[in-house]
Amino acid sequence: MTFPPNEIERPRKERKENADKRRRQVLDATYRSIVSNGLVKTTLATVAQQAGLSQGVAVFYFKSKNGLLTEALRDLYEQYQSHWSAAIATADPDPVVQLVALIRADFDPAICNREILSVWFAFWGEQAFVPQYGEITREYDDNRSRAIQKMCQDLLPGDPDRAANIADWIDTLTDGYWQNLYLFPANYSNASALESSLKCLAALLPEFAEKLGRL
């Protein structure tokens, strides 16, 4: 017996959509569990409770706590990378404009808020004990570092050493402000961190300060 293509493809599509929805529910619940319980005390049971699903659903999609947490970190990086990549993709191709777009993206409350920062720092604190976390972090951090290096090289084609140093400083600067926002929320805000970062960028690139001041 044969069936028209639309009658066999539709159920498969629906199954995939349902599977993607369930995976998304479990991953989002994982982040909420980490915020509420910390990384060490997050379990398949706490995640299932947060998701309003049976623990068997989490086991079905992620097999184990380690599998779930590893995938959650990769998903967190994917969301972050998609965010900053979209910011520079929609910005003017001028590397000065792209640098500003990337820095602004870093302090967008949608991607940088206390709950998300607590998840980031929970994972980063465990990197020395879970090699998979370090591997994922290096992979995605390298992507971002290369993007910043490319912008700086385009700005300073005749001075590659200076371009490399500035790229490293920018990368470190925004990471540092994320830490301050997480540890000292009473003293820092997204707006103040962004303003200070852009001032630092103007100091690092004085020849582009006038243009930076207009962005």
C-alpha positions as CSV (number, residue, x, y, z in Angstrom):
1,M,0.0,0.0,0.0
2,T,1.3,3.5,-0.9
3,F,0.4,6.8,0.6
4,P,0.6,10.3,-1.0
5,P,3.8,12.2,0.1
6,N,1.9,14.7,2.2
7,E,0.3,12.0,4.3
8,I,3.6,10.4,5.3
9,E,5.6,13.6,5.7
10,R,3.2,15.5,7.9
11,P,3.3,13.0,10.8
12,R,7.1,13.0,10.7
13,K,7.1,16.8,10.7
14,E,4.7,16.9,13.6
15,R,6.8,14.4,15.5
16,K,9.9,16.5,15.0
17,E,8.1,19.7,16.1
18,N,6.9,17.9,19.2
19,A,10.4,16.6,19.9
20,D,11.9,20.1,19.4
21,K,9.3,21.6,21.7
22,R,10.0,19.0,24.5
23,R,13.7,19.5,24.2
24,R,13.2,23.3,24.4
25,Q,11.0,22.8,27.5
26,V,13.7,20.7,29.2
27,L,16.6,23.0,28.4
28,D,14.7,26.1,29.6
29,A,13.8,24.2,32.7
30,T,17.4,23.3,33.2
31,Y,18.4,26.9,33.3
32,R,15.6,27.7,35.9
33,S,16.8,24.8,38.0
34,I,20.4,26.0,37.9
35,V,19.2,29.5,39.0
36,S,17.1,28.0,41.8
37,N,19.3,25.1,43.0
38,G,22.8,25.7,41.6
39,L,24.5,23.4,39.1
40,V,25.6,20.6,41.5
41,K,22.1,20.2,43.0
42,T,20.4,20.3,39.6
43,T,19.2,16.8,38.7
44,L,16.9,15.2,36.1
45,A,14.2,15.3,38.8
46,T,14.6,19.1,39.5
47,V,14.6,19.8,35.8
48,A,11.5,17.7,35.2
49,Q,9.7,19.4,38.1
50,Q,10.6,22.8,36.6
51,A,9.4,21.7,33.2
52,G,6.2,20.2,34.4
53,L,7.1,17.0,32.7
54,S,7.9,13.5,33.8
55,Q,11.5,12.7,34.6
56,G,11.4,10.0,31.9
57,V,11.0,12.8,29.2
58,A,14.4,14.3,30.3
59,V,16.0,10.9,30.3
60,F,14.6,10.1,26.9
61,Y,16.0,13.2,25.2
62,F,19.3,13.6,27.2
63,K,20.0,10.1,28.7
64,S,21.8,11.4,31.8
65,K,22.3,14.5,34.0
66,N,25.8,15.0,32.4
67,G,24.3,14.7,28.9
68,L,21.6,17.2,29.8
69,L,24.0,19.8,31.4
70,T,26.5,19.5,28.5
71,E,23.7,20.1,26.0
72,A,22.4,23.0,28.1
73,L,25.8,24.7,28.0
74,R,26.0,24.2,24.2
75,D,22.5,25.6,23.8
76,L,23.4,28.6,26.0
77,Y,26.4,29.3,23.7
78,E,24.3,28.8,20.6
79,Q,21.8,31.4,21.8
80,Y,24.6,33.8,22.7
81,Q,26.4,33.3,19.4
82,S,23.2,33.7,17.4
83,H,22.6,37.0,19.2
84,W,25.9,38.7,18.6
85,S,26.2,37.2,15.1
86,A,22.8,38.7,14.2
87,A,23.9,42.0,15.7
88,I,26.9,42.3,13.4
89,A,25.2,40.8,10.4
90,T,22.5,43.5,10.5
91,A,25.0,46.3,11.2
92,D,26.8,48.5,8.6
93,P,29.9,46.6,7.3
94,D,32.2,49.3,8.6
95,P,34.3,47.5,11.3
96,V,33.9,50.4,13.7
97,V,30.1,50.0,13.5
98,Q,30.4,46.3,13.8
99,L,32.5,46.5,17.0
100,V,30.0,48.8,18.6
101,A,27.2,46.5,17.5
102,L,28.9,43.5,19.1
103,I,29.6,45.3,22.4
104,R,26.0,46.6,22.5
105,A,24.8,43.0,22.0
106,D,26.8,41.8,24.9
107,F,24.9,44.1,27.3
108,D,21.4,43.6,25.8
109,P,19.2,42.7,28.8
110,A,17.8,39.9,26.7
111,I,21.2,38.2,26.8
112,C,22.8,39.7,29.8
113,N,20.7,39.6,33.0
114,R,21.2,38.3,36.5
115,E,19.5,34.9,35.8
116,I,21.4,34.2,32.7
117,L,24.7,35.4,34.3
118,S,24.2,33.0,37.2
119,V,23.9,30.1,34.7
120,W,27.0,31.2,32.9
121,F,29.1,31.5,36.1
122,A,27.8,28.2,37.4
123,F,29.1,26.4,34.3
124,W,32.4,28.3,34.2
125,G,33.0,27.4,37.8
126,E,32.8,23.7,37.0
127,Q,35.1,23.7,33.9
128,A,38.1,22.4,35.8
129,F,36.1,19.3,36.8
130,V,34.1,18.7,33.7
131,P,36.3,18.6,30.5
132,Q,33.3,18.8,28.2
133,Y,32.4,22.2,29.6
134,G,35.8,23.5,28.8
135,E,35.8,22.1,25.3
136,I,32.4,23.8,24.5
137,T,33.6,27.1,26.0
138,R,36.8,27.1,24.0
139,E,34.9,26.3,20.7
140,Y,32.4,29.2,21.0
141,D,34.8,31.7,22.6
142,D,37.2,31.1,19.8
143,N,34.4,31.9,17.3
144,R,33.8,35.2,19.0
145,S,37.5,36.0,19.4
146,R,38.1,35.5,15.7
147,A,35.2,37.8,14.8
148,I,36.6,40.6,17.0
149,Q,40.1,40.0,15.7
150,K,38.8,40.3,12.1
151,M,37.2,43.7,12.9
152,C,40.4,45.0,14.5
153,Q,42.5,43.8,11.7
154,D,40.3,45.5,9.2
155,L,40.6,48.7,11.2
156,L,44.4,48.5,11.6
157,P,45.7,46.6,8.5
158,G,49.1,48.1,8.9
159,D,49.6,47.2,12.6
160,P,48.7,43.6,13.2
161,D,50.2,43.5,16.6
162,R,48.2,46.4,17.9
163,A,45.1,45.0,16.3
164,A,45.6,41.6,18.1
165,N,46.2,43.4,21.4
166,I,43.1,45.5,21.1
167,A,40.9,42.5,20.1
168,D,42.1,40.7,23.2
169,W,41.4,43.7,25.4
170,I,37.9,44.1,24.1
171,D,37.2,40.4,24.6
172,T,38.5,40.6,28.2
173,L,36.8,43.9,28.9
174,T,33.3,42.7,28.2
175,D,33.9,39.5,30.1
176,G,35.0,41.6,33.1
177,Y,31.9,43.7,33.1
178,W,29.8,40.5,33.0
179,Q,31.6,39.4,36.2
180,N,31.0,42.8,37.8
181,L,27.3,42.8,36.8
182,Y,27.0,39.4,38.4
183,L,29.0,40.0,41.6
184,F,28.2,43.6,42.3
185,P,24.7,44.3,40.9
186,A,24.2,47.3,43.2
187,N,27.3,49.0,41.7
188,Y,26.9,48.2,38.0
189,S,24.1,48.3,35.4
190,N,24.0,47.1,31.8
191,A,23.8,50.8,30.7
192,S,26.9,51.8,32.8
193,A,28.9,48.8,31.6
194,L,28.0,49.5,28.0
195,E,28.9,53.2,28.4
196,S,32.3,52.4,30.0
197,S,33.1,49.8,27.4
198,L,32.5,52.2,24.5
199,K,34.6,54.8,26.3
200,C,37.4,52.3,26.6
201,L,37.0,51.4,22.9
202,A,37.4,55.1,22.0
203,A,40.5,55.3,24.2
204,L,42.0,52.2,22.5
205,L,41.2,53.5,19.0
206,P,41.6,57.3,19.3
207,E,41.8,57.7,15.5
208,F,38.2,56.5,15.4
209,A,37.0,58.3,18.5
210,E,35.0,60.9,16.5
211,K,33.1,58.2,14.6
212,L,32.6,56.2,17.8
213,G,31.1,59.3,19.5
214,R,28.4,59.4,16.8
215,L,27.3,55.7,17.3
